[in-house]
């Protein structure tokens, strides 16, 4: 099996080779290898303002969600959107997702903006009937109901120098290693690859005793067995939501 170090190196090599840059109306357009809901490559734009670099999605993320019928005027969705971008150090300026960087922290800010675009698209794409009970809330309520006390929205540094966001963190105890938990609303090839990179990069810094538990939203949809298998190949316990109680042996200290 490929090691965590090899996975990180391979991922970064792929990212460097696939990313492209081109000038557009005074901005630098960065086309990333990450795909949106239409299987088009996600693009961000960078403009220099004095010593600062302004990174923006040009309003694409929010406009696309609205075009797909996602109602962003509801209180629940507004809170979710603001929470995602704030946790990642990104701001919302009108319909744009924006990050401000200097030359030294540009790579991390670019990484954070891409994380925000993917996270917003992933977590916001839920049917109107589930607005009151979004998947992240479902996972949080499950943990609370079983008296599993966690820290939320934790940013951890990785071997690559990038920081990665995890939804929940459980500290090490005599009975349980340090445990990160990720809630994946839209389990697919891209979310698997992104999560594997973030975890392998982080575990290289945290130590082999740390573990990751992943919950996969299968409410109203089927999670491919290949998704679960991909996580299991890297020693990650992945649970479709209907099997969530199977995780308790890993989580209860």
C-alpha positions as CSV (number, residue, x, y, z in Angstrom):
1,X,0.0,0.0,0.0
2,X,1.2,3.5,-0.8
3,X,2.5,5.3,2.3
4,X,1.1,8.6,3.6
5,X,4.2,10.4,2.5
6,X,4.0,9.0,-1.0
7,X,0.4,10.0,-1.2
8,X,1.1,13.5,-0.2
9,X,4.0,13.8,-2.6
10,X,2.0,12.3,-5.4
11,X,-1.0,14.6,-4.7
12,X,1.2,17.7,-4.7
13,X,2.9,16.6,-7.9
14,X,-0.5,16.1,-9.6
15,X,-1.7,19.5,-8.3
16,X,1.4,21.3,-9.6
17,X,1.2,19.7,-13.0
18,X,-2.5,20.2,-13.5
19,X,-2.9,23.8,-12.3
20,X,-2.7,26.5,-15.0
21,X,-2.4,30.3,-15.0
22,X,-3.6,32.9,-17.5
23,X,-4.2,36.7,-17.6
24,X,-7.8,37.8,-17.6
25,X,-8.9,41.5,-17.4
26,X,-6.1,42.5,-15.0
27,X,-6.4,39.4,-12.9
28,X,-4.5,36.1,-13.0
29,X,-7.0,33.3,-13.6
30,X,-6.0,30.1,-11.8
31,X,-7.6,27.0,-13.2
32,X,-7.4,24.1,-10.6
33,X,-7.8,20.4,-11.2
34,X,-10.7,20.3,-8.7
35,X,-14.1,19.8,-10.3
36,X,-17.4,21.6,-9.5
37,X,-20.9,20.1,-9.5
38,X,-20.9,20.3,-13.3
39,X,-17.5,18.5,-13.7
40,X,-15.9,21.8,-14.8
41,X,-12.5,22.8,-13.2
42,X,-12.8,25.3,-10.4
43,X,-11.3,28.6,-11.2
44,X,-10.1,31.4,-8.9
45,X,-8.8,34.9,-9.7
46,X,-5.9,36.8,-8.2
47,X,-5.1,40.6,-8.4
48,X,-2.3,42.5,-6.8
49,X,-3.2,45.5,-4.7
50,X,0.0,47.1,-3.4
51,X,1.7,44.5,-1.3
52,X,-1.5,42.5,-1.0
53,X,-2.9,39.7,-3.2
54,X,-6.7,39.6,-3.5
55,X,-8.0,36.1,-4.3
56,X,-11.6,35.7,-5.3
57,X,-14.0,33.2,-6.9
58,X,-15.7,36.1,-8.7
59,X,-19.0,35.1,-7.2
60,X,-19.1,31.8,-9.0
61,X,-19.9,29.6,-6.0
62,X,-22.9,31.4,-4.7
63,X,-24.3,32.2,-8.2
64,X,-24.1,28.6,-9.1
65,X,-25.8,27.4,-6.0
66,X,-28.6,29.9,-6.6
67,X,-28.9,28.8,-10.2
68,X,-29.3,25.2,-9.0
69,X,-32.2,26.3,-6.8
70,X,-30.4,26.5,-3.5
71,X,-32.2,29.2,-1.3
72,X,-29.4,31.2,0.4
73,X,-31.9,33.6,2.0
74,X,-32.9,31.1,4.8
75,X,-31.4,31.8,8.2
76,X,-30.0,28.2,8.5
77,X,-28.2,28.4,5.1
78,X,-26.8,31.8,5.9
79,X,-25.4,30.6,9.2
80,X,-23.9,27.6,7.5
81,X,-22.3,29.6,4.7
82,X,-20.9,32.2,7.1
83,X,-19.6,29.5,9.4
84,X,-17.8,27.6,6.6
85,X,-16.0,30.7,5.2
86,X,-15.1,32.1,8.6
87,X,-13.5,28.9,9.8
88,X,-11.3,28.8,6.7
89,X,-10.2,32.4,7.0
90,X,-12.2,33.5,4.0
91,X,-14.6,36.4,3.8
92,X,-17.8,36.9,1.9
93,X,-18.0,40.2,0.0
94,X,-21.4,40.4,-1.6
95,X,-21.6,37.2,-3.6
96,X,-17.8,36.7,-3.8
97,X,-15.7,34.5,-1.6
98,X,-12.5,36.4,-1.0
99,X,-9.1,35.8,0.7
100,X,-6.4,38.4,1.2
101,X,-2.8,37.2,1.1
102,X,0.8,38.4,1.0
103,X,3.6,36.8,-1.0
104,X,4.6,34.6,1.9
105,X,1.2,33.1,2.7
106,X,-0.3,33.0,-0.8
107,X,-0.1,29.2,-1.1
108,X,-2.0,28.7,2.1
109,X,-4.6,31.3,1.3
110,X,-5.1,29.8,-2.2
111,X,-5.5,26.4,-0.5
112,X,-8.0,27.9,2.0
113,X,-10.1,29.6,-0.8
114,X,-10.3,26.3,-2.7
115,X,-11.3,24.5,0.5
116,X,-14.0,27.1,1.0
117,X,-15.4,26.7,-2.5
118,X,-15.5,22.9,-2.2
119,X,-16.9,23.0,1.3
120,X,-19.6,25.5,0.5
121,X,-20.7,23.6,-2.6
122,X,-20.7,20.3,-0.7
123,X,-22.5,21.4,2.5
124,X,-25.0,23.6,0.8
125,X,-26.3,21.1,-1.7
126,X,-29.0,19.6,0.4
127,X,-32.7,19.4,-0.4
128,X,-35.0,22.1,1.0
129,X,-36.7,19.5,3.1
130,X,-33.4,19.0,5.0
131,X,-32.5,22.6,5.7
132,X,-33.4,22.3,9.3
133,X,-31.2,19.2,9.8
134,X,-28.0,19.5,7.7
135,X,-25.5,16.7,7.8
136,X,-22.9,18.4,9.9
137,X,-25.7,19.0,12.5
138,X,-26.7,15.4,12.3
139,X,-23.2,14.3,13.1
140,X,-22.9,16.8,15.9
141,X,-26.2,15.7,17.5
142,X,-25.1,12.0,17.3
143,X,-21.9,12.8,19.2
144,X,-23.7,14.9,21.8
145,X,-26.4,12.2,22.3
146,X,-23.7,9.7,23.1
147,X,-21.8,12.1,25.4
148,X,-18.8,12.3,23.1
149,X,-17.3,15.7,23.8
150,X,-15.4,17.2,20.9
151,X,-13.7,20.4,19.7
152,X,-15.3,21.7,16.5
153,X,-13.8,23.2,13.4
154,X,-10.1,22.5,14.1
155,X,-7.3,23.6,11.8
156,X,-4.2,21.4,11.8
157,X,-0.9,21.9,10.0
158,X,0.4,19.3,7.6
159,X,3.8,18.1,6.4
160,X,3.3,20.2,3.1
161,X,3.0,23.4,5.1
162,X,-0.8,23.6,4.4
163,X,-3.4,23.7,7.1
164,X,-6.4,21.4,6.9
165,X,-9.8,21.8,8.6
166,X,-11.4,18.9,10.4
167,X,-15.0,19.0,11.6
168,X,-14.4,17.5,15.1
169,X,-11.4,16.6,17.2
170,X,-11.4,14.2,20.2
171,X,-8.3,14.3,22.5
172,X,-6.1,11.3,23.3
173,X,-7.2,9.3,26.3
174,X,-6.0,6.0,27.9
175,X,-8.5,4.1,25.8
176,X,-8.6,6.1,22.6
177,X,-6.0,7.8,20.4
178,X,-6.3,11.4,19.2
179,X,-9.2,11.2,16.8
180,X,-10.3,13.5,14.0
181,X,-13.8,13.3,12.5
182,X,-14.9,14.4,9.1
183,X,-18.5,14.7,7.9
184,X,-18.7,14.2,4.1
185,X,-22.1,15.3,2.7
186,X,-21.3,14.3,-0.9
187,X,-19.1,11.2,-0.9
188,X,-17.5,10.9,-4.4
189,X,-14.0,10.4,-5.9
190,X,-13.0,14.1,-5.4
191,X,-14.1,14.3,-1.8
192,X,-12.3,11.0,-1.1
193,X,-9.0,12.3,-2.7
194,X,-9.3,15.6,-0.9
195,X,-9.9,14.1,2.4
196,X,-7.1,11.5,2.0
197,X,-4.6,14.2,1.1
198,X,-5.6,16.4,4.1
199,X,-5.4,13.4,6.5
200,X,-2.2,11.9,5.2
201,X,-0.6,15.4,5.2
202,X,-1.8,16.0,8.8
203,X,-1.0,12.5,10.2
204,X,2.6,13.0,9.0
205,X,2.9,15.8,11.6
206,X,0.6,14.4,14.3
207,X,2.0,10.8,14.5
208,X,0.9,7.4,13.5
209,X,-1.3,7.0,16.6
210,X,-3.8,9.6,15.5
211,X,-6.8,8.3,13.7
212,X,-9.5,9.6,11.4
213,X,-13.2,8.6,11.4
214,X,-15.4,9.6,8.4
215,X,-19.1,9.8,8.3
216,X,-20.7,9.5,4.8
217,X,-24.1,11.0,4.1
218,X,-26.2,8.2,2.5
219,X,-29.6,9.9,3.3
220,X,-31.6,9.7,0.1
221,X,-28.6,8.3,-1.9
222,X,-26.4,5.3,-2.1
223,X,-22.7,5.5,-1.1
224,X,-20.5,3.5,-3.4
225,X,-18.6,0.6,-1.8
226,X,-15.5,1.9,-3.6
227,X,-15.7,5.1,-1.5
228,X,-15.7,3.1,1.8
229,X,-12.9,0.8,0.4
230,X,-10.7,3.7,-0.6
231,X,-10.8,5.0,3.0
232,X,-10.3,1.6,4.5
233,X,-7.2,1.1,2.3
234,X,-5.5,4.0,4.2
235,X,-6.6,2.8,7.7
236,X,-9.5,5.2,7.9
237,X,-12.8,4.0,9.3
238,X,-15.6,5.2,7.1
239,X,-19.3,4.8,8.1
240,X,-22.3,5.4,5.9
241,X,-24.7,7.3,8.1
242,X,-27.1,4.4,8.4
243,X,-24.2,2.4,10.1
244,X,-23.1,5.3,12.3
245,X,-23.6,3.3,15.6
246,X,-20.8,1.0,14.5
247,X,-18.4,3.9,15.1
248,X,-19.1,4.1,18.8
249,X,-16.4,1.6,19.8
250,X,-13.9,3.9,18.1
251,X,-15.2,7.1,19.6
252,X,-16.2,6.5,23.2
253,X,-13.3,6.9,25.6
